[in-house]
Amino acid sequence: MAETYDFPDDLRTAQLDLHRTRAEYAALCRTLPWSVTPEPGWTSEKHVLGDRVVSFPASPGYTAEQLAEEQRLRRRLLELSVTVSTHPYWATLAGDVVDARSALKHADEAP
């Protein structure tokens, strides 16, 4: 049977915020142009070992609002990652810290 952990509330909250921020960042990135700066479109060459040819339309670049939001979310992701990974709770564990960190990622999922 898998070991259960008594994670502190602030650690659980930080991990949940990390999940939510990562999802928000991924959703934002799906809406952004492929290039931060305006760039002309291009098409890849056909390679000898494959038939795949990739085309990219011209990119208008990010707007000032898009760039600010992307940077804000990226800073928040870094901040939350550091908070979770350096939390004092990890030093109190005598067992497998890797297993505990994995368990934390799923701590708020419904059984």
Number of C-alpha atoms within 10 A of each C-alpha: 3 6 9 11 13 10 15 11 9 12 18 18 15 18 23 18 16 21 15 13 17 17 12 13 19 13 11 14 13 9 9 17 18 17 13 14 12 13 15 11 11 11 10 10 11 11 9 7 6 7 9 11 10 10 11 12 12 14 16 16 16 17 13 9 9 17 13 12 14 19 13 12 17 15 12 17 19 11 13 22 16 12 16 20 13 11 14 12 13 16 9 8 11 7 9 10 13 10 13 18 16 10 16 20 14 13 18 12 7 5 5
